Amino acid sequence: MALESWLIKVKTAISNGLDSVRTVSKNGKKSNVGVLAFEIAGLMSKLLQLWQSLSDKNVHRLRHEAIALEGVRKIVSNDDAFLLVLACAEMAETLRLIAKSVSRLATRCDDSALRCFDEFFEEFANSGRDTHNWVLSWKEMDSKAKKMNRYVTSTASLRKEMDEISEMEHSLHKLLQCKDQESPMSIKKIDDLQQKIFWQKQEVKYLKESSLWRRTFDVVTLLLAKSVFTVLARVKLFYGIGHESPAFLPRSISVSATVHPSENSTTNLKFVSGPLISKHNQDLTCSFFDSNSKLLKPPPSTLGAAALALHYANLIIVLEKMIRSPQLIGIDARDDLYAMLPTSLRVALRGRLRGVGFSAGDPVLAGEWRDAMWKILEWLAPLAHNMIKWQSDRSFEQHNMVPRTTNVLLLQTLYFANQAKTEAVITELLVGLNYVWRFEREMNAKALVGMLEF
């Protein structure tokens, strides 16, 4: 029996791997992450999303679907190289923010190498030097990804169970405050609730052991550090950035052909130790992440620079609903729509409507306007919906442990859209809607007169 017990302990220790290690602090107590498990689970979720987005399938989709959206080509850019630069920069920026959080965790580690994580990561980003061999092979990273996914799932369950305990304890407190708590019915309710709380606490105890809660700062930070290094190495491989690709992260020829900009691109890119940058934005003194952050700053001609991207997204979605059912638009709704228009759009609209007569009785022209508006919305509306989704996903992340899964990139929204082009298109929709709306009202008025005469 003693030998059997010893074998079970050895098997458990091996299966747990690094998780069986415990960091001991100066006061002799185990230094576990505890309540920070929820924040760490969020970081792991974001890392998993990034890793999954760098699969062959998703990178192929980026090249042939994401940057090929008709709306992107019309009002953002039709330059493959520029769009790929934006996609790379957004991934790098997300990774930078994750690494910043990992650095804060690293300050609590006993391992001196982990405490210097930020320095090593910056060095790796700028020079490709991996002093501690933290970049993993694809197979190793896939294994780590599965482990992180288990941690995220169990930690999410832990949070749910702890929230339920809190609610039950609050309910118990209210019952104990009741005047009739001595009645048989109240006593039974209290007893049942106490039993539920007891078993719930047992479940929480189990989940704390299996989740991130009982892991040490060293164990968690090392897992995150290796994952961050590996994801950055993968990003650089796919975008052809900087240094020679490590042999343990191979890139297939077919995937490579889908990622690199075409030779006919109008943007002259320079491959440096930093990111892909255009000849207009080269700054070799910048670090890898600084350069990418600059690339994500929207040019003055864009809706992002004018802080109108989200507003115009909402406006386009309202227009989409109105164009679908123009006969249902009331005077108040029409006034509300006009109130949403910035000054530049109002001026453009007045200019287009100047000289237009009050009659809108031509059914052929009304049909042409309907077709024209729907053709515009087919490529414009997806960018507006992507803008709302991109924004709501990030707002969701601020209040929840696990971020939403989304494949929307900033370049697929209105953020980098040319302001003049976008406003010209929206003005066209407004003019068309104005005619169709007046046409519907005139037809309804004639129909009403006909009924009265009858």
N, C-alpha and C positions, 0 to 999 in steps of 0.2 A: 504493500500500500504506500509505503514511504517513497519507493522508487517511482510508482505511478504518479504520485502527487508532484514529485520533482519534475518528471517529464512534462506534465501539464503546465507547470510554471514556465519551463523552458520554451515550450511551444507558444504559449501566450506572449512571452517576451519577444520571440522572433517575429510573430505575426504583427505585433504592435510596432516593431521597428523603432524609428526615432521617437515615437510617441511614448515609449516606455521610459524614456529619459526624463529625469526631473531635475530642474535647476534648484539649487539650494541657496537661499539668500544668506546674508550675514547673520541674521538672527536665527538661522537654522531651520526656517520654515520653507516649504516648497513655494516657489514663485510662479503661480499659475496666472493665466490671463484673466480669469474670472469674468466679470461683467463686460470686459472689453471683447469678449467672444463675439458679441453681436456686431460690433464694428468690424472686427476681423473677418467675419463671415461675409459681410458686404464687400470687403476688398477682394476676397477670394472669388466671389460671384463675378465681379468686374473682370478679374484676371481670366476666369474661365470663358467669359464672353469674348474677350480679346483673342484668346487662344483659338477658340472655335471659329472666329471670323477669319483666321489665317489658314484655314484648311484649303486644300486645292480647290474644292468645290466653291467655297465662298469667294476666293480670290478670282476665280473664273467668272463668277457672277458679278463681281465688282467691275471687271473690265468690259463685260458684254451686256450688262443690264443696268447697274447703278449709274455709271457715267454715260450710258447711252440713252438715258431717258430723254424724250423729246423736249420736255420742258427745260431740262438742264442744258441741252444743246442750244435752245433758243434764247434764254435770258440769263444763263450763268456763264457758260463758255462751251465752245465746240472744240477746244484744245485738249486732247487726251492727256498730254503730259501735265498740263496745269491742274486738271481734275485729279489725276493720280497724286500729285504733290499735296493737294488739299486732303485727300483720303489718308495719306501717310502722316501728314502733320496732325490730323485729328487723333489718329491712333497713338502717335507719340505723346501728344498732350494728355490724353487719358492715362497713358502709362506713367507719365511724369507725376501726375496727381496721386496715383496709386503708390508710386515709389516714395513720395513725400510722406504719406501715412505710414508706410513701412519703416521709414527712418525714425519716426516718433516712437514706434514700438521697439526699434533697435536700441534705443537709449536705455531700455530696461533690461537688456540682455547681459549675461555674465561674460559671454564670448566677446573678446576684444575685436575680432574681425567683424562680427555682426554689428557692434556698436559703431563701426566705421562704414556701415553699409552705404550711406549717402556718398561718401568719397569714392568708394570702389565703383558704385553704379555710374557716377558722373565720369569717372575715368574710362569705364567700359563703353559708355555712350559716345565719348569723344574720340577714343583711340582704339577701341576694340580689345583692349587688354583685360583679360579675365584672370586676375591674380589667383583667385581661389577656386577656379574651375567650377563656377556656379552654373554655367550654361549646360543644360541637360540635353541628351539625345532625344529624338522624337519619341522613342519608346519609353524612356524614363519620364518624360514630361507627360505623356499620356497616362502613365501610372499615377503620377502626382495629381493630375487633373481629376482622376477618379477618386483619389483620397480626399481632395478638397471638396469635391461634390458631396461626398458622404458627410464631411464636416459641416458643410452649409446646410444640408438637409436636417441633420440631427440638431444643429444649433437653432434652426428655425423652429423645430418641434419644441425645443427647450423653452424658447421665448413664448410660444403659444401656451404651453403648460403653465409657465410662471404667471402669465397674464390671467389665466383661468383661476389659478389659486388666489391671486389678488382679488378677483371679483367675488369668489366664494367667501373669502375671509371678510370682505366688506359686507356681504349679505349676512354672514354669521354675526357680525358686530351689530347690524341693524336688528336682527332677531333678539339678541341679548338685551337690547335697549327697550324692547317692547314691554308694555305693562303686563300683558297676559303671557309672559314667557313661562309661567309655571303651569299653564294649562297642558293637558295631555297632548293635544295636537302640536303645540309649540315645542314641547319637549321632544317629540318625535322628529319634527323638522330640524331642530338643533342637532339632535343625535345623528340623523342622516347626513346632514351637512358636514359635521365633524368627521364622519367616516369617509366622505368623499375627499375632504381636504387631506386626510391622512394618506389615502391611497394616491392622491395626486402628488403629494410630496415624495412618495416613494418613486413615482415615475420621474419626477424632476431629479431626484438623486441619481437614478440610473442614467438619465440623459446628460447630466453634468459629467459623468464618467466617460461617456461615449462621444461627447461633443467637444468643441474647442474649449469649453469652460475649464477643464482640468489639464489642458496642455500648458506647457511652460512657455515663457516668452522666447527662449532660445529655440525651442522646437518649432514654434509657429513662425518666428521670424526667418529661420533658415529655409523653411518650406516656401515662404513668400519670396524671399530673396532669390532663391534659385528659379522660381517661376517667373519673376520679373525679368531677370537676366535672360532667360530662355525666350520669353515673349519678345523682348527687344531684339534679340538675335534673329528671330523669325521675321520680324518686321523689316529689318535691314536686308535680309536675304530676298524677301519678296519684292522689295523696292530697289534692289541693286545698289544699296548705299554703302559707301566706304570700303571696308576691308574685305579680304578674301573670305569666302564663306567657310565656316568650319565643316569638316568632313562629316560630323555626326548630325548635321541638319541639312541633308541634301535637298536640292530643289530640282524637280523634274523639268525637262526641256519644254514640255507642253505648257506647264504652268508659267514658266518663265516668259514664254512668248505672249501670254495673255496679260502679263503685268507691266512689262516695260513699254514705254511710249513708242509709238511708231516713228520710223525715220522721217516721215513727212510732217511731223509735228511742227507747229509754228513757234513753239516755245523752245529756246535753246537751253537745255538743262546741263548742269555741270555736276558730275558725281564727285563729291568730296568726302572727307572724313565725317562731315556733318550730314545734314539731310540733303535730299534732292532740292535744289534751289534754282530759280531762274536767273538769267543773266541780269535781270533788273533788280534782283533781291539778294545778290551775293554779298555775304559778309563773313569772310573766313575767320574773323576774330570771335565770332559768336560760338557758343557751345551748341551741341546738337539740339538740346531742348529749347534754348533761347531762339535759335533760328526757326524751329518749327512753330513756336509761339508767335513769332512775328508773321509767319506765313498765314496764320489763322486770323490775323487782324484784317477785317474787310476793307477793301479799297474805298476811297471816298465816293465813288460812283455807285455803290451798292446799297441795298436796303438795310443791310446789317450796320453799315456806317451811319445811316440816317436813323437808326433805331425804329424802323418801320416794318421790319420783316414779320413780326408776330401780328401787328395790327393789320397789315395787308393780307395775311393768311386768313384772319377772321373775316375780313371784308370779302374776300373771294369766296369763302364758304357760304356767307350770307347770300351773295350774288348767285351762287350755284343753286341754292334752295329756291330763290325767287324765279330764276330762269326756268326751273323745272315746273313751277305752277304760277305763271304770271297773272292768271285770272284771279288768284287769291290774294294778291297784294292790295292792301288797303292804303288809304292816304297816310295814316299814321306810320305804317311800315315804310312807306316811301320816304317820309320825312326823316325817320330814324336812319335809313340808309344814307341819305344825303348828309346827315349830321356826322356820320362816320368818315366822311371824305376829308382828307387833309386839304389845305389851301391849294397846293399844286394841282390836285385832281379836280377841285372845283373850278379852277381857272381853265383847265384843259377841257372839261365837260361843257362849260359855258361857251367856249370857243367853237366846239363841235356842233352845239345845238343852236348857235346863232343863225338866224335866217330860216330855221326849220319851221314849217307851217304847223298849224294846230291839228290838221286832219291827218289821220293815220288809218285810212280805209283800204289800203291796197293789200289784199291777202297774199299776193305773190311776193311782194317786198317783205311782208311779215314772215313768210316762210323762209325766205333767204336769210333774214336776220337770225331766225331760230337756228338754222343750220350753221351759220357762221359762229354763233355764240357757243354751240355745243362742240364745234371743232376746236375752239380756243380752250374750252374747259377740259377737254380730253387730255391736254398736256399741261395746262396751268393748275387745275385743281389738285393733282397728285402732289405738286410741290407745296401747296398750301396745307394739305392734310399732313404731309411729312413734317412741316414746320410745327404744327400743333402737337404732333406725336413726339417729335424730338424734344420740345419744350416740356411737355407733360411727363415724359419719361424721367427727365432730370429733376423735375419737381417731386416726382414720386420717390426718387432715390433719397431725397433729403429727409423723408419721413419714414422710410422703410429700410429694413436691413438688407433685403435682397433686391437689387435693381431689376427692372423689367427687361425682358429679352427683346431687343430691337435691332433691326438691321439698317435703320435709317442713319445715313451719314449727313453731316452738315451741308455738304455740297448738293444733296438732293432736296434741300429746302429752299426757302426764299432768302436765306441769309446772305448768300453771295450773288443774288440776282441783281442785274443792272436796274437801277431805279428808273431811269428814263424809259427803258424798254417795257418794264413791268407796268408803269403808269400808263403808257400808251395802250397796252393791251387791256388794262382794266377800264380805261376810258372807252374803248371800243365796246366792251361788254355793257357799260352803262348806257351808251347811245343806243345799242341794239335793244336793251331791256326797256328803255324809254319808249321806243317805237312799238314794240310788241305789247307793252302794258297799255299804251293808248289805243292800240288796235283792238285789244280784248275789251276795253271799256266801251269803245264805239260799237262793237258788235253786240255787246250785252245791252247797250242803250237801244239799238235798233230792234233787237229781239223783244225788249220790254214794250216798246212803242207798238210793235206788231201785235203783241198779245192784248194790249189795251184797245187797239182798234178793232180787233176781232170780237 
